[in-house]
Amino acid sequence: MKSFVIAFIAGIIAGVAYSFLPDASWGTSIAGLITALAVYFIVNRKVNAKLMLIVNASQDHIQATQDKVRKKMNAMQSKPGLNQAAAQKTLEAMQQEGIEESIKMLEAADSLFSWSILARKQVSTIKYQLYFSLKKFNKADELEGDILLFDPQLVAMRMAREWMKTPFTKTSSPKEIESSSIAKLFKKGTSRAKGTTGAFLYNTYAWMLVKADKSKMALELLTKGLDKCADDVTKSNLDILRNNQASKLSNKAYSERWYSLHLETPPQAKPQKQKMRRGRNQGFQPF
């Protein structure tokens, strides 16, 4: 990384310069180290400032797109005889276009990668989430080895992606499940996540186990989760498993957070019935 090289060279120069001072031989290495650290900090701070400008611009574009989609949706709903399917496709196309533009905006950060390893990982993490939201899983897969797994939602995305590629089955043994990539991601995520964020990972993993007809393992899992990071969904799913009704286990209460994993399709909104009023000299008319 360029920042490290520059800091190293600056440290050497500072150490050599300091060595020419009277009685300074004992402090040469300290002067070089302090200078190197100071230069490294300054360079990285400037790199991070540039990176944040690019990232913020990309995120602002996504927010602006969401606002446009919301306004468009409200305008559509105000018109009688709305074609729900066509409207949904229009809104999804607007959202997809906005996200793709945001991904392209992040390419401006490529020039910073040679200065900071962290810059590459930060951008890769954001791109992974955006590609995943667009269901461009192959693009997301290309980045999976270069992302920061600090966010529990991102851990859940990675678990979901591993499930899509290699799901648990009825024939999967407990040993195979516990040594799977999904289990490793789960353990990594729950080692840091607490409260409702940790509960989301527990319930996501439990859903996968139930789908593979491993309700007993799911019951043991959520029992542990109840002590560590319980929420209402955990309590509800635990009661369902205790009553031997595994097929009713559900994470729908997490709403968009759950459906963004693309493991289940969100329910379609039912078309609203138009209210009718009676006109003065004619039959019922729509508002």
PATORLO-248450 format. One record per residue (C-alpha): x, y, z; residue number from 1; residue in one letter. Coordinates in Angstrom, 2 decimals, decimal comma. Layout:
<filos>
FILO; px; py; pz; nr; rest
FILO; X; Y; Z; NUM; a
...
</filos>
This chain:
<filos>
FILO; px; py; pz; nr; rest
FILO; 0,00; 0,00; 0,00; 1; m
FILO; 1,29; 3,45; -0,96; 2; k
FILO; 0,47; 4,98; 2,43; 3; s
FILO; 2,63; 2,38; 4,18; 4; f
FILO; 5,53; 2,90; 1,75; 5; v
FILO; 5,40; 6,69; 2,13; 6; i
FILO; 5,26; 6,39; 5,93; 7; a
FILO; 8,18; 3,95; 5,91; 8; f
FILO; 10,32; 6,25; 3,76; 9; i
FILO; 9,39; 9,25; 5,90; 10; a
FILO; 10,39; 7,32; 9,01; 11; g
FILO; 13,78; 6,45; 7,56; 12; i
FILO; 14,44; 10,06; 6,51; 13; i
FILO; 13,40; 11,34; 9,94; 14; a
FILO; 15,58; 8,78; 11,70; 15; g
FILO; 18,63; 9,63; 9,58; 16; v
FILO; 18,07; 13,35; 10,04; 17; a
FILO; 17,69; 12,94; 13,78; 18; y
FILO; 20,94; 10,93; 13,95; 19; s
FILO; 22,92; 14,02; 12,88; 20; f
FILO; 21,86; 15,89; 16,01; 21; l
FILO; 24,32; 15,95; 18,95; 22; p
FILO; 23,88; 12,98; 21,34; 23; d
FILO; 20,89; 11,75; 19,37; 24; a
FILO; 21,99; 8,20; 18,58; 25; s
FILO; 19,78; 6,68; 21,26; 26; w
FILO; 16,63; 8,29; 19,87; 27; g
FILO; 17,08; 7,63; 16,14; 28; t
FILO; 14,74; 4,64; 15,95; 29; s
FILO; 12,10; 6,34; 18,12; 30; i
FILO; 12,12; 9,47; 15,95; 31; a
FILO; 11,78; 7,35; 12,82; 32; g
FILO; 8,91; 5,32; 14,29; 33; l
FILO; 6,98; 8,36; 15,50; 34; i
FILO; 7,38; 10,07; 12,13; 35; t
FILO; 6,28; 6,97; 10,23; 36; a
FILO; 3,17; 6,58; 12,37; 37; l
FILO; 2,30; 10,27; 12,05; 38; a
FILO; 2,67; 10,24; 8,27; 39; v
FILO; 0,68; 7,01; 7,97; 40; y
FILO; -2,13; 8,50; 10,06; 41; f
FILO; -2,23; 11,74; 8,05; 42; i
FILO; -2,19; 9,98; 4,67; 43; v
FILO; -4,89; 7,51; 5,67; 44; n
FILO; -7,05; 10,27; 7,08; 45; r
FILO; -6,96; 12,07; 3,72; 46; k
FILO; -7,68; 8,84; 1,85; 47; v
FILO; -10,64; 8,09; 4,13; 48; n
FILO; -11,99; 11,62; 3,66; 49; a
FILO; -11,99; 11,14; -0,13; 50; k
FILO; -13,54; 7,70; 0,25; 51; l
FILO; -16,38; 9,00; 2,42; 52; m
FILO; -17,24; 11,66; -0,15; 53; l
FILO; -17,66; 8,95; -2,79; 54; i
FILO; -19,57; 6,57; -0,50; 55; v
FILO; -21,88; 9,29; 0,79; 56; n
FILO; -22,64; 10,46; -2,75; 57; a
FILO; -23,55; 6,88; -3,71; 58; s
FILO; -25,79; 6,44; -0,66; 59; q
FILO; -27,43; 9,82; -1,25; 60; d
FILO; -28,25; 8,69; -4,78; 61; h
FILO; -29,93; 5,56; -3,41; 62; i
FILO; -31,95; 7,67; -0,99; 63; q
FILO; -32,96; 10,03; -3,78; 64; a
FILO; -34,04; 7,03; -5,87; 65; t
FILO; -36,15; 5,69; -3,01; 66; q
FILO; -37,82; 9,09; -2,67; 67; d
FILO; -38,59; 9,13; -6,42; 68; k
FILO; -40,01; 5,60; -6,24; 69; v
FILO; -42,17; 6,57; -3,26; 70; r
FILO; -43,56; 9,63; -5,04; 71; k
FILO; -44,20; 7,61; -8,19; 72; k
FILO; -45,99; 4,94; -6,16; 73; m
FILO; -48,20; 7,52; -4,46; 74; n
FILO; -49,05; 9,10; -7,82; 75; a
FILO; -49,95; 5,70; -9,27; 76; m
FILO; -52,15; 4,74; -6,34; 77; q
FILO; -54,14; 7,93; -6,68; 78; s
FILO; -55,27; 6,92; -10,17; 79; k
FILO; -58,32; 4,66; -10,61; 80; p
FILO; -57,95; 1,32; -12,38; 81; g
FILO; -54,34; 0,82; -11,41; 82; l
FILO; -52,67; -2,25; -12,92; 83; n
FILO; -50,82; -3,59; -9,87; 84; q
FILO; -48,47; -5,88; -11,82; 85; a
FILO; -47,45; -3,19; -14,31; 86; a
FILO; -47,00; -0,63; -11,54; 87; a
FILO; -44,81; -3,01; -9,57; 88; q
FILO; -42,58; -3,62; -12,59; 89; k
FILO; -42,22; 0,11; -13,19; 90; t
FILO; -41,23; 0,79; -9,58; 91; l
FILO; -38,79; -2,13; -9,50; 92; e
FILO; -37,16; -0,92; -12,73; 93; a
FILO; -36,73; 2,57; -11,25; 94; m
FILO; -35,18; 1,13; -8,11; 95; q
FILO; -32,86; -1,18; -10,03; 96; q
FILO; -31,66; 1,63; -12,25; 97; e
FILO; -30,91; 3,81; -9,23; 98; g
FILO; -28,94; 1,06; -7,47; 99; i
FILO; -26,94; 0,27; -10,62; 100; e
FILO; -26,07; 3,95; -10,95; 101; e
FILO; -24,96; 3,98; -7,29; 102; s
FILO; -22,68; 1,00; -7,90; 103; i
FILO; -21,15; 2,78; -10,87; 104; k
FILO; -20,55; 5,87; -8,70; 105; m
FILO; -18,44; 3,73; -6,35; 106; l
FILO; -15,96; 3,05; -9,17; 107; e
FILO; -14,51; 6,50; -8,43; 108; a
FILO; -12,99; 4,93; -5,31; 109; a
FILO; -10,88; 2,46; -7,32; 110; d
FILO; -7,96; 4,91; -7,43; 111; s
FILO; -7,82; 4,83; -3,61; 112; l
FILO; -7,37; 1,07; -3,32; 113; f
FILO; -3,61; 1,26; -3,84; 114; s
FILO; -3,44; 3,61; -0,85; 115; w
FILO; -5,50; 1,59; 1,62; 116; s
FILO; -6,53; -2,06; 1,96; 117; i
FILO; -9,45; -0,97; 4,12; 118; l
FILO; -10,79; 1,28; 1,34; 119; a
FILO; -11,11; -1,70; -1,00; 120; r
FILO; -12,87; -3,77; 1,65; 121; k
FILO; -15,30; -0,98; 2,53; 122; q
FILO; -16,31; -0,47; -1,10; 123; v
FILO; -16,52; -4,22; -1,73; 124; s
FILO; -18,82; -4,58; 1,29; 125; t
FILO; -21,20; -1,92; -0,01; 126; i
FILO; -21,15; -3,35; -3,54; 127; k
FILO; -21,88; -6,83; -2,20; 128; y
FILO; -25,01; -5,59; -0,45; 129; q
FILO; -26,19; -3,70; -3,53; 130; l
FILO; -25,59; -6,60; -5,93; 131; y
FILO; -27,35; -8,92; -3,48; 132; f
FILO; -30,36; -6,60; -3,36; 133; s
FILO; -30,53; -6,74; -7,17; 134; l
FILO; -30,28; -10,57; -7,06; 135; k
FILO; -27,06; -10,36; -9,07; 136; k
FILO; -25,63; -13,14; -6,97; 137; f
FILO; -22,75; -14,03; -9,30; 138; n
FILO; -21,48; -10,45; -9,05; 139; k
FILO; -21,83; -10,58; -5,28; 140; a
FILO; -19,98; -13,91; -5,15; 141; d
FILO; -16,94; -12,29; -6,76; 142; e
FILO; -16,66; -9,96; -3,76; 143; l
FILO; -17,35; -12,36; -0,89; 144; e
FILO; -13,67; -12,83; -0,03; 145; g
FILO; -13,07; -9,10; 0,21; 146; d
FILO; -15,85; -7,85; 2,49; 147; i
FILO; -16,07; -6,79; 6,14; 148; l
FILO; -18,51; -8,96; 8,10; 149; l
FILO; -19,25; -6,52; 10,92; 150; f
FILO; -22,93; -5,96; 10,13; 151; d
FILO; -25,28; -8,82; 11,21; 152; p
FILO; -27,50; -8,14; 8,20; 153; q
FILO; -24,52; -8,72; 5,91; 154; l
FILO; -23,73; -11,95; 7,78; 155; v
FILO; -27,34; -13,01; 7,19; 156; a
FILO; -26,95; -12,24; 3,48; 157; m
FILO; -23,86; -14,41; 3,31; 158; r
FILO; -25,67; -17,20; 5,14; 159; m
FILO; -28,57; -16,89; 2,70; 160; a
FILO; -26,24; -17,01; -0,28; 161; r
FILO; -24,53; -20,15; 1,03; 162; e
FILO; -27,98; -21,67; 1,52; 163; w
FILO; -28,88; -20,90; -2,09; 164; m
FILO; -25,72; -22,65; -3,29; 165; k
FILO; -25,63; -25,57; -0,84; 166; t
FILO; -28,79; -25,89; 1,26; 167; p
FILO; -29,14; -28,34; 4,11; 168; f
FILO; -31,17; -31,43; 3,21; 169; t
FILO; -32,99; -34,14; 5,11; 170; k
FILO; -29,94; -36,36; 4,65; 171; t
FILO; -27,49; -33,78; 6,04; 172; s
FILO; -25,93; -35,07; 9,24; 173; s
FILO; -25,50; -32,83; 12,31; 174; p
FILO; -21,74; -32,99; 11,76; 175; k
FILO; -22,09; -31,82; 8,15; 176; e
FILO; -24,36; -28,98; 9,21; 177; i
FILO; -22,12; -27,83; 12,07; 178; e
FILO; -19,07; -27,80; 9,79; 179; s
FILO; -20,84; -26,00; 6,95; 180; s
FILO; -20,08; -22,49; 5,73; 181; s
FILO; -23,49; -21,41; 7,01; 182; i
FILO; -22,70; -22,56; 10,54; 183; a
FILO; -19,30; -20,84; 10,48; 184; k
FILO; -20,87; -17,57; 9,35; 185; l
FILO; -23,56; -17,91; 12,02; 186; f
FILO; -21,00; -18,43; 14,78; 187; k
FILO; -18,94; -15,50; 13,57; 188; k
FILO; -21,97; -13,23; 13,41; 189; g
FILO; -23,45; -14,18; 16,78; 190; t
FILO; -20,09; -13,83; 18,53; 191; s
FILO; -20,55; -10,05; 18,17; 192; r
FILO; -24,26; -9,47; 17,58; 193; a
FILO; -26,49; -8,99; 20,59; 194; k
FILO; -30,16; -8,23; 21,16; 195; g
FILO; -32,51; -8,23; 18,18; 196; t
FILO; -29,64; -8,23; 15,66; 197; t
FILO; -28,35; -11,48; 17,09; 198; g
FILO; -31,88; -12,90; 17,31; 199; a
FILO; -32,32; -12,29; 13,59; 200; f
FILO; -29,33; -14,53; 12,86; 201; l
FILO; -30,65; -17,23; 15,21; 202; y
FILO; -34,05; -17,25; 13,52; 203; n
FILO; -32,54; -17,20; 10,03; 204; t
FILO; -30,44; -20,26; 10,91; 205; y
FILO; -33,44; -21,95; 12,55; 206; a
FILO; -35,51; -21,41; 9,38; 207; w
FILO; -32,81; -23,17; 7,35; 208; m
FILO; -32,75; -26,09; 9,78; 209; l
FILO; -36,53; -26,46; 9,69; 210; v
FILO; -36,52; -26,42; 5,88; 211; k
FILO; -34,17; -29,41; 6,06; 212; a
FILO; -36,51; -31,18; 8,49; 213; d
FILO; -34,11; -30,58; 11,38; 214; k
FILO; -36,65; -29,17; 13,81; 215; s
FILO; -34,94; -30,75; 16,81; 216; k
FILO; -31,69; -28,93; 16,00; 217; m
FILO; -33,69; -25,73; 15,43; 218; a
FILO; -35,32; -26,13; 18,85; 219; l
FILO; -31,93; -26,55; 20,55; 220; e
FILO; -30,61; -23,55; 18,64; 221; l
FILO; -33,43; -21,17; 19,59; 222; l
FILO; -33,35; -22,37; 23,20; 223; t
FILO; -29,75; -21,16; 23,35; 224; k
FILO; -30,69; -18,01; 21,50; 225; g
FILO; -33,42; -17,24; 24,01; 226; l
FILO; -30,80; -16,88; 26,75; 227; d
FILO; -28,43; -14,80; 24,66; 228; k
FILO; -30,45; -12,47; 22,44; 229; c
FILO; -34,16; -13,09; 22,54; 230; a
FILO; -36,90; -11,12; 20,82; 231; d
FILO; -40,60; -11,71; 20,15; 232; d
FILO; -39,87; -13,67; 16,96; 233; v
FILO; -37,55; -16,02; 18,84; 234; t
FILO; -40,14; -16,61; 21,56; 235; k
FILO; -42,88; -17,23; 19,00; 236; s
FILO; -40,79; -19,63; 16,91; 237; n
FILO; -39,62; -21,43; 20,02; 238; l
FILO; -43,23; -22,02; 21,15; 239; d
FILO; -44,03; -23,32; 17,65; 240; i
FILO; -41,17; -25,82; 17,77; 241; l
FILO; -42,02; -26,91; 21,31; 242; r
FILO; -45,55; -27,68; 20,12; 243; n
FILO; -44,22; -29,76; 17,22; 244; n
FILO; -45,54; -27,33; 14,61; 245; q
FILO; -42,30; -26,67; 12,75; 246; a
FILO; -44,12; -25,96; 9,49; 247; s
FILO; -45,54; -22,79; 11,08; 248; k
FILO; -42,12; -21,33; 11,95; 249; l
FILO; -41,97; -17,88; 10,42; 250; s
FILO; -39,68; -14,86; 10,21; 251; n
FILO; -42,25; -12,67; 8,47; 252; k
FILO; -42,36; -10,35; 11,49; 253; a
FILO; -38,90; -9,10; 10,49; 254; y
FILO; -40,58; -7,75; 7,37; 255; s
FILO; -38,21; -6,16; 4,81; 256; e
FILO; -35,18; -7,25; 6,77; 257; r
FILO; -36,18; -10,87; 6,25; 258; w
FILO; -37,40; -10,60; 2,69; 259; y
FILO; -34,20; -8,81; 1,64; 260; s
FILO; -32,44; -12,17; 2,07; 261; l
FILO; -34,47; -13,52; -0,89; 262; h
FILO; -35,22; -16,76; 0,94; 263; l
FILO; -38,95; -16,17; 0,76; 264; e
FILO; -41,12; -14,05; -1,52; 265; t
FILO; -42,95; -11,22; 0,25; 266; p
FILO; -46,74; -11,36; 0,08; 267; p
FILO; -48,29; -9,31; -2,70; 268; q
FILO; -50,30; -6,33; -1,59; 269; a
FILO; -53,98; -6,85; -2,23; 270; k
FILO; -55,49; -4,33; -4,65; 271; p
FILO; -57,63; -1,83; -2,80; 272; q
FILO; -61,30; -1,77; -3,65; 273; k
FILO; -62,43; 1,57; -4,91; 274; q
FILO; -64,98; 3,31; -2,75; 275; k
FILO; -68,19; 4,25; -4,47; 276; m
FILO; -70,49; 7,20; -3,98; 277; r
FILO; -73,88; 8,00; -5,41; 278; r
FILO; -74,08; 10,86; -7,86; 279; g
FILO; -77,02; 13,24; -7,95; 280; r
FILO; -78,61; 12,06; -11,17; 281; n
FILO; -76,70; 8,87; -11,89; 282; q
FILO; -75,59; 5,61; -10,38; 283; g
FILO; -72,61; 4,89; -8,18; 284; f
FILO; -69,39; 6,62; -9,21; 285; q
FILO; -65,80; 6,10; -8,06; 286; p
FILO; -64,12; 8,80; -6,05; 287; f
</filos>
